[in-house]
Amino acid sequence: MIELRPYQIEGIRSIFDAWDPTSRNLMNVLFQMPTGTGKTTVFSEIVRRAHRKKKNVLIVVHRKELVEQIIDRLQRFGIDAGIISGQIKPDRTKEVQVATIQSLSRREYPKADIVIIDECHHAKAATYRKLWDIYYEARFLGVTATPIRMNGEGFSDLFDILINCGQLSGFVSHGYLVKVKHFVGVTPNLSSINIKMNDYVQDELGELMQDSELMADLIESYYSKAEGKKMIVFAVNIEHSRLIVQRYQQEGISAEHIDANTPKKEREQILQRFRNGETMVLSNVDIVSEGFDVPDCEVVQLARPTKSLALYLQQVGRCMRPCAGKKEGIVLDNAGLWLEHGFCQQDRIWRLDQKKIRKRNAYQDPMVAAVDEMGVIREAHIPLEIEGMELIELTDEVEDLLQFEDFLGFALNKGYKPLSAFYKFEEFLSDTDRVLNLIHLKYIQNRLGSLPDSPKEGMWYHIKKDNGLI
């Protein structure tokens, strides 16, 4: 039996409370959890409790690979479920059924008191909507890390309530996920790529991403930021993925390709070699972005531009699961996804009635900053100027420190002592009703300490004391 974490227990309580006829009596609940925090565990426990009360449960997924993973997890909860997928002969006697939406739409629909839709951000097609017509008396639960459609809209047309399990930063601070370092690579020029079905046309995108400069940047990024670490690469299409594998193999790095058409037995062998470290680089197409669990994967390389925020966050989540000896995950962004969607680990506000997001000009307002190898914070407006740098979220403190860098640059240009920038920064904070804090002070001390004519330790003692920080 799997031991539930406190936030999972609270999430389950919130779901049952929303369903409870004597309480809120809501039929359709949407539940959001960040990638890697155990949504399958949450709904498996819900299934266990429903099964104990002789309720019929239907779990619907969009890929056959997810069926296998859910069946395995349910077994750990003591549930023997039937399968409605592919050529597998269904067992209608089971009170719990796991089905792909494709097979379900072509078969006889089983009984269901509860319908659970995994990765429910896919629940937009007519085949999904039909479920509400068929199971009009059932309780629905949709689970996802990203409750947003490709067009930027939410799910208020299907669900009555959105329950958020918590902010990403909270899971990181409690050790349930690891923090991520997000590095910028060469940013592809996507201006010539057409858009179809709210995303880039794959054939055109695949051809562009095979450009020799972009391909070389994949290898260079790995060597400079992640050499020797286990890495998953997200490619545009099969041709692109195989070419990436070839490039890594030419460098003497063990690499393999996998996609949805890879035979099951071969796929299992490839994944096992990756898990045990025989293969260091696993390049894939639409196969390990959702429901794939290799906690010791330290790096993801983004080689597929996409307008899907959900896909972006699912991919990044592959390196955020904690394991022994793993201090952080690394994201190598070789697809310019930071420009499209922002910093990968920023907290995001999810709403049931999510309005369609107006596309901002990310080059002018990227909502991120960059930090170089010396720890110097820089603006992240121009991609060419921050290649190889690490992205950080544009918090209030970071915005303040960008202003400090402006003061410092002015002081050095005019031949003033570097410490004058600190006093100018104090004036700036006072004028804007901001307060000097330890984050500011630590950065400024490190920054000035690396410059000629830096303040002495005793001077910093008095600065700290004068500002009430000691």
Buried (B, 14 or more C-beta within 10 A) or exposed (E): EBEBBEBBEBBBEBBBBBBEEEEEEBBBBBBBBBBBBBBBBBBBBBBBEBBEEEBBBBBBBBBBBBBBBBBEBBEEBEBEBBBBBEEEEBEEEBBBBBBBBBBBBEEEBBEBBBBBBBBBBBBBEEBBEBBBEEBEEBBBBBBBBBBBBBEBBBBBEBBBBBBBBBBBBBBBEEEBBBEBBBBBBBBBEBEEBEEEEEBBEBEBBBBBBBEEEBBEBBBBBBEEBBEEBBBBBBBBBBBBBBBBBEBBEEEEBBBBBBBEEBEEEEBEEBBEBBBEEEBBBBBBBBBBBBBBEBBBBBBBBBBBBBBBBBBBBBBBBBBBBBEEEBEEBBBBBBBBBBBBBBBBBBEBEBEBEBEEEEEEEBEEEBBBBBBEEEEBBBBBBEBEEBBBBBBBBBEEBBEBBBBBBBBBEEBBEEEBBBBBBBEBBBEBBEEEEBEBBEBBBEBBBEBBEEBEEBBEEEEBEEBBEEBEEE
